Amino acid sequence: MSFLQKYGPWAIITGASSGIGEEYAKQLAPLGFNLILVARRAERLALLAKKLEADYNINCQFIECDLSADGFENTIISATKDLDVRLLINNAGMNIEGDFYRGGLERNLQMTKLNMIAPFILSYHFAKKMAENGGGGIIFTGSISSFKGLPYLTHYAATKAYVLQLAEGMNYEFKDRNVDILCLCPGFTITEMTKGLKKNWMTMEVGPVVKEALEGLGKQSVVIPGFVNKAMIGIEKHFLTRQATTNLNGNLMKKMLPGARKKK
Ligand SMILES: NC(=O)c1ccc[n+]([C@@H]2O[C@H](COP(=O)([O-])OP(=O)(O)OC[C@H]3O[C@@H](n4cnc5c(N)ncnc54)[C@H](OP(=O)(O)O)[C@@H]3O)[C@@H](O)[C@H]2O)c1
């Protein structure tokens, strides 16, 4: 059975207006998937949808939606009610770097809604539909920070730990309902989120990151893309205590984010 037969005909991708989400759209369209692109920047979604429809003879729709807004799911559920969605890519996310109080309470709460609540609600809805319709797949975007306490990205890492555990537990529970669930845990990837970050031995482009996720769906519950990221998490897991891992990463973050202690 092909990837499209197993997880098509429709895929919904959150955070499809840039970065990793846009790349999912660009890799799924040539496989013949019909796509529903979700984000706030409607003009970008409209342009991408138009291009993918023209290039690949697929049906590509978009939904302008703030996934951190209360009741966002009503928009998505009603727009997709007649579509056979078998692949959900829970990818939209935001981060807040620096001192624990940076961003203030409101922005931090917005991050919990976007990074945790929205993927939970969408999975809750679509996993059930997929199971009833014979199967499907869900990919969450975690991070290598899902595996550890990460100072100066403290709250972000905690939100990413949540999706990793959600994905692993759901993958086990939904196996016998024919729904495959995976958490992609990228390291530094060149996107708008990491703007200013120069390419180096630790960074990856979006193409190979997304390719590994799609290849892993149905085979693994967690994908850490790239050799460097796999090695880093492997070393931390097998050779360091959790406390030593956090200390090491805290010292690194202080060097990488010189303004790390500033509250803004
Ligand atoms: N880049 C990295 O190094 C890295 C590493 C590990 C994990 N990740 C994760 O990868 C995912 C994608 O990020 P990216 O790196 O591709 O960054 P990005 O280019 O900034 O993409 C973020 C996407 O999320 C959407 N988004 C943000 N806030 C939203 C909201 N309130 N409602 C709906 N959509 C929203 C954005 O669209 P709009 O602004 O148009 O709404 C955009 O499409 C995130 O979950 C991120 O945490 C990234």
The ligand as an SDF file (V2000), in Angstrom:
LIG
                    3D

 48 52  0  0  0  0  0  0  0  0999 V2000
   13.0520   25.7310   13.7090 N   0  0  0  0  0  0  0  0  0  0  0  0
   13.5320   24.9710   14.6820 C   0  0  0  0  0  0  0  0  0  0  0  0
   14.7440   24.9810   14.9870 O   0  0  0  0  0  0  0  0  0  0  0  0
   12.5960   24.0490   15.4250 C   0  0  0  0  0  0  0  0  0  0  0  0
   13.1720   23.0650   16.2460 C   0  0  0  0  0  0  0  0  0  0  0  0
   12.3440   22.2000   16.9230 C   0  0  0  0  0  0  0  0  0  0  0  0
   10.9720   22.3000   16.7920 C   0  0  0  0  0  0  0  0  0  0  0  0
   10.4380   23.2690   15.9920 N   0  0  0  0  0  0  0  0  0  0  0  0
    8.9760   23.3300   15.8930 C   0  0  0  0  0  0  0  0  0  0  0  0
    8.6110   23.2680   14.5340 O   0  0  0  0  0  0  0  0  0  0  0  0
    7.3070   23.8250   14.3810 C   0  0  0  0  0  0  0  0  0  0  0  0
    7.3080   24.7280   13.1710 C   0  0  0  0  0  0  0  0  0  0  0  0
    8.1600   25.8260   13.4040 O   0  0  0  0  0  0  0  0  0  0  0  0
    9.1460   26.4160   12.3080 P   0  0  0  0  0  0  0  0  0  0  0  0
   10.5140   26.2090   12.7940 O   0  0  0  0  0  0  0  0  0  0  0  0
    8.7690   25.9190   10.9810 O   0  0  0  0  0  0  0  0  0  0  0  0
    8.8660   27.9770   12.4730 O   0  0  0  0  0  0  0  0  0  0  0  0
    8.0260   29.0070   11.6190 P   0  0  0  0  0  0  0  0  0  0  0  0
    8.5520   29.1150   10.2430 O   0  0  0  0  0  0  0  0  0  0  0  0
    8.0020   30.2340   12.4730 O   0  0  0  0  0  0  0  0  0  0  0  0
    6.5780   28.3640   11.5460 O   0  0  0  0  0  0  0  0  0  0  0  0
    5.6380   28.4540   12.5660 C   0  0  0  0  0  0  0  0  0  0  0  0
    4.2820   28.2070   11.9460 C   0  0  0  0  0  0  0  0  0  0  0  0
    3.2990   28.2040   12.9890 O   0  0  0  0  0  0  0  0  0  0  0  0
    2.2500   29.1030   12.6230 C   0  0  0  0  0  0  0  0  0  0  0  0
    1.6740   29.7380   13.7980 N   0  0  0  0  0  0  0  0  0  0  0  0
    2.3140   30.4520   14.7480 C   0  0  0  0  0  0  0  0  0  0  0  0
    1.4350   30.9170   15.6310 N   0  0  0  0  0  0  0  0  0  0  0  0
    0.2000   30.5050   15.2260 C   0  0  0  0  0  0  0  0  0  0  0  0
   -1.1180   30.6660   15.7170 C   0  0  0  0  0  0  0  0  0  0  0  0
   -1.3580   31.3820   16.8290 N   0  0  0  0  0  0  0  0  0  0  0  0
   -2.1460   30.1020   15.0520 N   0  0  0  0  0  0  0  0  0  0  0  0
   -1.9180   29.3960   13.9160 C   0  0  0  0  0  0  0  0  0  0  0  0
   -0.6890   29.1840   13.4050 N   0  0  0  0  0  0  0  0  0  0  0  0
    0.3500   29.7430   14.0530 C   0  0  0  0  0  0  0  0  0  0  0  0
    2.9230   30.1500   11.7450 C   0  0  0  0  0  0  0  0  0  0  0  0
    1.9730   30.7320   10.8590 O   0  0  0  0  0  0  0  0  0  0  0  0
    1.2930   32.1800   11.0210 P   0  0  0  0  0  0  0  0  0  0  0  0
    2.3080   33.0870   11.6310 O   0  0  0  0  0  0  0  0  0  0  0  0
    0.9380   32.5200    9.6090 O   0  0  0  0  0  0  0  0  0  0  0  0
    0.1060   31.9590   11.8740 O   0  0  0  0  0  0  0  0  0  0  0  0
    3.8930   29.2940   10.9390 C   0  0  0  0  0  0  0  0  0  0  0  0
    3.2500   28.7220    9.8470 O   0  0  0  0  0  0  0  0  0  0  0  0
    6.9830   24.5120   15.7000 C   0  0  0  0  0  0  0  0  0  0  0  0
    6.1130   23.6910   16.4500 O   0  0  0  0  0  0  0  0  0  0  0  0
    8.3300   24.5990   16.3870 C   0  0  0  0  0  0  0  0  0  0  0  0
    8.2160   24.6450   17.7940 O   0  0  0  0  0  0  0  0  0  0  0  0
   11.2250   24.1470   15.2980 C   0  0  0  0  0  0  0  0  0  0  0  0
  1  2  1  0
  2  3  2  0
  2  4  1  0
  4  5  1  0
  4 48  2  0
  5  6  2  0
  6  7  1  0
  7  8  2  0
  8  9  1  0
  8 48  1  0
  9 10  1  0
  9 46  1  0
 10 11  1  0
 11 12  1  0
 11 44  1  0
 12 13  1  0
 13 14  1  0
 14 15  2  0
 14 16  1  0
 14 17  1  0
 17 18  1  0
 18 19  2  0
 18 20  1  0
 18 21  1  0
 21 22  1  0
 22 23  1  0
 23 24  1  0
 23 42  1  0
 24 25  1  0
 25 26  1  0
 25 36  1  0
 26 27  1  0
 26 35  1  0
 27 28  2  0
 28 29  1  0
 29 30  1  0
 29 35  2  0
 30 31  1  0
 30 32  2  0
 32 33  1  0
 33 34  2  0
 34 35  1  0
 36 37  1  0
 36 42  1  0
 37 38  1  0
 38 39  2  0
 38 40  1  0
 38 41  1  0
 42 43  1  0
 44 45  1  0
 44 46  1  0
 46 47  1  0
M  CHG  2   8   1  16  -1
M  END
$$$$
